[in-house]
Amino acid sequence: MPSIYDLKPRFQNLLRPLNVSLVRFGITANMVTITAMLLSVSLGVAIALNPDSMLLLLLMPLWLFLRMALNAIDGMLAREHQMQTRLGAVLNEMGDVISDSVLYLPLALVSGINSLSVIVLVVVAVMVEMVGVVSVQIGASRRYDGPFGKSDRAFGFGLLCLLLGMGIEAGRWIDWLVWAMVVLSVATLINRARNALIETAGGGAGNE
């Protein structure tokens, strides 16, 4: 199923020259991963302390885009510049889950947002990533199937924060948007589990 994740190869091609420069300055993949996580936690805490700050809400989509770039950069550094380590693999998976949770949960405190819907979405999102990782345990590849993976979640939350930060009045549209993301996340969870099982059975389900 189509996902923003499908655009990742093109995005990586744009960032590849920057990676070469980072290597020259001694920047490692783990350094990029940890930096992205710490900055995500910082913004999440700031929103939790000031949930109705329009400035912070407007910073969210900008940071989510930059974080997407950092996530692409650390992966390319690891694969293309011989920086792959077991610690890096752990940091990469845990960093994403921690960053997502700390960034998105504070939005439950924003006026006009249904707290329950945000909490449910974050919990399901963690489950989606867990299934992707657990797939490896049963002999499949790390699953990144859509329709609503990490990049798609970032787009959804970024759009929500952008609209609220621009002063658009909160209303039922927020509930519809967040619950729609929940439904798509559940579909993603099922899709990843199903394709992992197909893969281990020799069905060869596709995976970007």
C-alpha atoms as a printed R data frame, in Angstrom:
    type eleno elety resid chain resno       x       y      z
1   ATOM     1    CA   MET     A     1   0.000   0.000  0.000
2   ATOM     2    CA   PRO     A     2   1.312   3.516 -0.792
3   ATOM     3    CA   SER     A     3   3.089   5.439  1.956
4   ATOM     4    CA   ILE     A     4   5.276   8.519  2.299
5   ATOM     5    CA   TYR     A     5   8.017   6.018  3.140
6   ATOM     6    CA   ASP     A     6   8.094   5.144 -0.572
7   ATOM     7    CA   LEU     A     7   9.689   8.554 -1.210
8   ATOM     8    CA   LYS     A     8  12.628   7.749  1.074
9   ATOM     9    CA   PRO     A     9  15.121   6.757 -1.688
10  ATOM    10    CA   ARG     A    10  14.687  10.102 -3.461
11  ATOM    11    CA   PHE     A    11  15.004  11.966 -0.164
12  ATOM    12    CA   GLN     A    12  18.201  10.069  0.606
13  ATOM    13    CA   ASN     A    13  19.699  10.998 -2.753
14  ATOM    14    CA   LEU     A    14  19.225  14.671 -1.918
15  ATOM    15    CA   LEU     A    15  20.963  14.231  1.445
16  ATOM    16    CA   ARG     A    16  23.876  12.075  0.277
17  ATOM    17    CA   PRO     A    17  26.278  15.009 -0.409
18  ATOM    18    CA   LEU     A    18  25.653  16.284  3.143
19  ATOM    19    CA   ASN     A    19  26.553  12.859  4.516
20  ATOM    20    CA   VAL     A    20  29.968  13.036  2.885
21  ATOM    21    CA   SER     A    21  30.609  16.342  4.643
22  ATOM    22    CA   LEU     A    22  29.476  14.944  8.000
23  ATOM    23    CA   VAL     A    23  31.909  12.048  7.687
24  ATOM    24    CA   ARG     A    24  34.741  14.500  7.043
25  ATOM    25    CA   PHE     A    25  33.897  16.266 10.303
26  ATOM    26    CA   GLY     A    26  33.851  13.015 12.248
27  ATOM    27    CA   ILE     A    27  30.089  12.895 12.783
28  ATOM    28    CA   THR     A    28  28.877   9.325 13.388
29  ATOM    29    CA   ALA     A    29  25.498   7.718 12.800
30  ATOM    30    CA   ASN     A    30  24.936   7.240 16.545
31  ATOM    31    CA   MET     A    31  25.661  10.906 17.202
32  ATOM    32    CA   VAL     A    32  22.962  11.896 14.707
33  ATOM    33    CA   THR     A    33  20.476   9.400 16.201
34  ATOM    34    CA   ILE     A    34  21.023  10.621 19.760
35  ATOM    35    CA   THR     A    35  20.848  14.281 18.724
36  ATOM    36    CA   ALA     A    36  17.520  13.743 16.959
37  ATOM    37    CA   MET     A    37  16.114  11.975 20.021
38  ATOM    38    CA   LEU     A    38  17.261  14.654 22.479
39  ATOM    39    CA   LEU     A    39  15.863  17.481 20.366
40  ATOM    40    CA   SER     A    40  12.560  15.612 20.003
41  ATOM    41    CA   VAL     A    41  12.332  15.130 23.754
42  ATOM    42    CA   SER     A    42  13.134  18.816 24.305
43  ATOM    43    CA   LEU     A    43  10.319  19.963 22.007
44  ATOM    44    CA   GLY     A    44   7.894  17.475 23.511
45  ATOM    45    CA   VAL     A    45   8.633  18.670 27.039
46  ATOM    46    CA   ALA     A    46   8.288  22.300 25.926
47  ATOM    47    CA   ILE     A    47   4.839  21.582 24.466
48  ATOM    48    CA   ALA     A    48   3.814  19.725 27.626
49  ATOM    49    CA   LEU     A    49   4.736  22.793 29.679
50  ATOM    50    CA   ASN     A    50   3.122  25.233 27.226
51  ATOM    51    CA   PRO     A    51   0.427  23.228 25.411
52  ATOM    52    CA   ASP     A    52  -1.337  26.233 23.900
53  ATOM    53    CA   SER     A    53   1.748  27.984 22.543
54  ATOM    54    CA   MET     A    54   1.140  28.636 18.845
55  ATOM    55    CA   LEU     A    55   4.864  29.114 18.289
56  ATOM    56    CA   LEU     A    56   5.661  25.637 19.599
57  ATOM    57    CA   LEU     A    57   2.853  24.123 17.531
58  ATOM    58    CA   LEU     A    58   4.268  25.809 14.433
59  ATOM    59    CA   LEU     A    59   7.715  24.462 15.291
60  ATOM    60    CA   MET     A    60   6.371  20.904 15.291
61  ATOM    61    CA   PRO     A    61   5.973  20.419 11.501
62  ATOM    62    CA   LEU     A    62   9.356  22.070 10.891
63  ATOM    63    CA   TRP     A    63  11.052  19.811 13.421
64  ATOM    64    CA   LEU     A    64   9.285  16.698 12.109
65  ATOM    65    CA   PHE     A    65  10.673  17.419  8.648
66  ATOM    66    CA   LEU     A    66  14.172  18.001 10.014
67  ATOM    67    CA   ARG     A    67  13.906  14.852 12.119
68  ATOM    68    CA   MET     A    68  12.928  12.888  9.025
69  ATOM    69    CA   ALA     A    69  16.098  14.182  7.389
70  ATOM    70    CA   LEU     A    70  18.201  13.210 10.407
71  ATOM    71    CA   ASN     A    71  16.667   9.733 10.415
72  ATOM    72    CA   ALA     A    72  17.605   9.320  6.768
73  ATOM    73    CA   ILE     A    73  21.104  10.657  7.419
74  ATOM    74    CA   ASP     A    74  21.899   8.301 10.319
75  ATOM    75    CA   GLY     A    75  20.762   5.313  8.286
76  ATOM    76    CA   MET     A    76  22.899   6.275  5.302
77  ATOM    77    CA   LEU     A    77  25.916   6.982  7.501
78  ATOM    78    CA   ALA     A    78  25.594   3.536  9.061
79  ATOM    79    CA   ARG     A    79  25.093   1.624  5.811
80  ATOM    80    CA   GLU     A    80  27.286   3.552  3.397
81  ATOM    81    CA   HIS     A    81  30.176   4.525  5.673
82  ATOM    82    CA   GLN     A    82  30.701   1.326  7.663
83  ATOM    83    CA   MET     A    83  29.173   2.662 10.891
84  ATOM    84    CA   GLN     A    84  26.690  -0.147 11.542
85  ATOM    85    CA   THR     A    85  26.839  -1.419 15.128
86  ATOM    86    CA   ARG     A    86  24.558  -3.392 17.408
87  ATOM    87    CA   LEU     A    87  24.285  -0.335 19.662
88  ATOM    88    CA   GLY     A    88  23.279   1.727 16.649
89  ATOM    89    CA   ALA     A    89  20.495  -0.705 15.786
90  ATOM    90    CA   VAL     A    90  19.116  -0.448 19.321
91  ATOM    91    CA   LEU     A    91  19.407   3.339 19.384
92  ATOM    92    CA   ASN     A    92  17.705   3.621 16.011
93  ATOM    93    CA   GLU     A    93  14.629   1.615 17.004
94  ATOM    94    CA   MET     A    94  14.324   2.900 20.570
95  ATOM    95    CA   GLY     A    95  15.099   6.466 19.548
96  ATOM    96    CA   ASP     A    96  12.197   6.512 17.110
97  ATOM    97    CA   VAL     A    97   9.710   5.140 19.631
98  ATOM    98    CA   ILE     A    98  10.868   7.458 22.403
99  ATOM    99    CA   SER     A    99  10.867  10.484 20.107
100 ATOM   100    CA   ASP     A   100   7.399   9.747 18.733
101 ATOM   101    CA   SER     A   101   5.915   9.159 22.184
102 ATOM   102    CA   VAL     A   102   7.437  12.237 23.821
103 ATOM   103    CA   LEU     A   103   6.617  14.464 20.845
104 ATOM   104    CA   TYR     A   104   3.010  13.390 20.342
105 ATOM   105    CA   LEU     A   105   1.665  12.629 23.826
106 ATOM   106    CA   PRO     A   106   1.887  16.303 24.972
107 ATOM   107    CA   LEU     A   107  -0.582  17.176 22.206
108 ATOM   108    CA   ALA     A   108  -3.222  15.522 24.385
109 ATOM   109    CA   LEU     A   109  -2.926  18.638 26.582
110 ATOM   110    CA   VAL     A   110  -3.632  21.095 23.761
111 ATOM   111    CA   SER     A   111  -7.020  22.807 24.010
112 ATOM   112    CA   GLY     A   112  -9.569  21.378 21.601
113 ATOM   113    CA   ILE     A   113  -7.842  18.018 21.156
114 ATOM   114    CA   ASN     A   114  -9.451  14.853 22.472
115 ATOM   115    CA   SER     A   115  -6.853  13.479 24.881
116 ATOM   116    CA   LEU     A   116  -8.034   9.892 24.543
117 ATOM   117    CA   SER     A   117  -7.635   9.846 20.771
118 ATOM   118    CA   VAL     A   118  -4.037  11.065 20.976
119 ATOM   119    CA   ILE     A   119  -3.145   8.521 23.673
120 ATOM   120    CA   VAL     A   120  -4.724   5.671 21.694
121 ATOM   121    CA   LEU     A   121  -2.877   6.769 18.550
122 ATOM   122    CA   VAL     A   122   0.493   6.848 20.307
123 ATOM   123    CA   VAL     A   123  -0.076   3.407 21.863
124 ATOM   124    CA   VAL     A   124  -1.066   1.904 18.508
125 ATOM   125    CA   ALA     A   125   1.924   3.607 16.863
126 ATOM   126    CA   VAL     A   126   4.276   1.903 19.335
127 ATOM   127    CA   MET     A   127   2.607  -1.416 18.535
128 ATOM   128    CA   VAL     A   128   3.074  -0.790 14.811
129 ATOM   129    CA   GLU     A   129   6.814  -0.297 15.244
130 ATOM   130    CA   MET     A   130   7.034  -3.274 17.613
131 ATOM   131    CA   VAL     A   131   5.475  -5.555 14.987
132 ATOM   132    CA   GLY     A   132   7.958  -4.265 12.440
133 ATOM   133    CA   VAL     A   133  10.863  -5.228 14.704
134 ATOM   134    CA   VAL     A   134   9.371  -8.501 15.944
135 ATOM   135    CA   SER     A   135   9.075  -9.595 12.312
136 ATOM   136    CA   VAL     A   136  12.829 -10.151 12.379
137 ATOM   137    CA   GLN     A   137  12.431 -12.581 15.271
138 ATOM   138    CA   ILE     A   138  10.233 -14.871 13.215
139 ATOM   139    CA   GLY     A   139  12.637 -14.863 10.289
140 ATOM   140    CA   ALA     A   140  11.163 -12.050  8.177
141 ATOM   141    CA   SER     A   141  12.769  -8.742  7.271
142 ATOM   142    CA   ARG     A   142  12.205  -5.565  9.279
143 ATOM   143    CA   ARG     A   143   8.751  -4.583  8.045
144 ATOM   144    CA   TYR     A   144   8.052  -0.997  6.987
145 ATOM   145    CA   ASP     A   145   4.703  -1.607  5.270
146 ATOM   146    CA   GLY     A   146   2.064   1.140  5.097
147 ATOM   147    CA   PRO     A   147  -0.363   2.641  4.788
148 ATOM   148    CA   PHE     A   148   0.542   4.643  7.914
149 ATOM   149    CA   GLY     A   149   4.096   4.278  9.106
150 ATOM   150    CA   LYS     A   150   6.435   6.666 10.898
151 ATOM   151    CA   SER     A   151   6.694   9.208  8.069
152 ATOM   152    CA   ASP     A   152   2.930   9.229  7.551
153 ATOM   153    CA   ARG     A   153   2.340   9.795 11.272
154 ATOM   154    CA   ALA     A   154   4.768  12.703 11.180
155 ATOM   155    CA   PHE     A   155   2.847  14.208  8.274
156 ATOM   156    CA   GLY     A   156  -0.489  13.786 10.071
157 ATOM   157    CA   PHE     A   157   0.672  15.301 13.344
158 ATOM   158    CA   GLY     A   158   2.603  17.999 11.511
159 ATOM   159    CA   LEU     A   159  -0.521  19.007  9.593
160 ATOM   160    CA   LEU     A   160  -2.568  19.076 12.790
161 ATOM   161    CA   CYS     A   161  -0.044  21.293 14.575
162 ATOM   162    CA   LEU     A   162   0.379  23.557 11.557
163 ATOM   163    CA   LEU     A   163  -3.348  24.228 11.307
164 ATOM   164    CA   LEU     A   164  -3.718  24.892 15.029
165 ATOM   165    CA   GLY     A   165  -0.547  27.001 15.103
166 ATOM   166    CA   MET     A   166  -1.925  29.134 12.270
167 ATOM   167    CA   GLY     A   167  -4.908  29.921 14.453
168 ATOM   168    CA   ILE     A   168  -7.503  27.676 12.808
169 ATOM   169    CA   GLU     A   169 -10.215  27.044 15.359
170 ATOM   170    CA   ALA     A   170 -10.272  23.642 16.988
171 ATOM   171    CA   GLY     A   171 -13.360  21.602 16.219
172 ATOM   172    CA   ARG     A   172 -14.697  18.216 15.238
173 ATOM   173    CA   TRP     A   173 -12.216  18.080 12.375
174 ATOM   174    CA   ILE     A   174  -9.493  17.309 14.908
175 ATOM   175    CA   ASP     A   175 -11.348  14.245 16.190
176 ATOM   176    CA   TRP     A   176 -11.940  13.030 12.647
177 ATOM   177    CA   LEU     A   177  -8.276  13.522 11.738
178 ATOM   178    CA   VAL     A   178  -6.814  11.811 14.791
179 ATOM   179    CA   TRP     A   179  -9.253   8.881 14.778
180 ATOM   180    CA   ALA     A   180  -8.615   8.441 11.053
181 ATOM   181    CA   MET     A   181  -4.918   8.151 11.891
182 ATOM   182    CA   VAL     A   182  -5.784   5.534 14.509
183 ATOM   183    CA   VAL     A   183  -7.705   3.475 11.965
184 ATOM   184    CA   LEU     A   184  -4.883   3.723  9.424
185 ATOM   185    CA   SER     A   185  -2.373   2.748 12.115
186 ATOM   186    CA   VAL     A   186  -4.379  -0.360 13.008
187 ATOM   187    CA   ALA     A   187  -4.489  -1.252  9.303
188 ATOM   188    CA   THR     A   188  -0.707  -0.815  9.185
189 ATOM   189    CA   LEU     A   189  -0.233  -3.057 12.213
190 ATOM   190    CA   ILE     A   190  -2.293  -5.804 10.570
191 ATOM   191    CA   ASN     A   191  -0.539  -5.310  7.240
192 ATOM   192    CA   ARG     A   192   2.947  -5.615  8.745
193 ATOM   193    CA   ALA     A   193   2.042  -8.715 10.743
194 ATOM   194    CA   ARG     A   194   0.354 -10.354  7.742
195 ATOM   195    CA   ASN     A   195   3.220  -9.620  5.362
196 ATOM   196    CA   ALA     A   196   5.794 -10.868  7.875
197 ATOM   197    CA   LEU     A   197   3.921 -14.155  8.130
198 ATOM   198    CA   ILE     A   198   3.624 -14.386  4.343
199 ATOM   199    CA   GLU     A   199   7.344 -13.711  4.004
200 ATOM   200    CA   THR     A   200   8.316 -16.459  6.459
201 ATOM   201    CA   ALA     A   201   5.971 -18.833  4.679
202 ATOM   202    CA   GLY     A   202   7.830 -18.207  1.431
203 ATOM   203    CA   GLY     A   203   5.279 -15.838 -0.069
204 ATOM   204    CA   GLY     A   204   7.817 -13.058 -0.551
205 ATOM   205    CA   ALA     A   205   5.639 -10.036  0.342
206 ATOM   206    CA   GLY     A   206   7.238  -6.845 -0.891
207 ATOM   207    CA   ASN     A   207   8.914  -4.459  1.526
208 ATOM   208    CA   GLU     A   208  10.671  -1.168  0.831
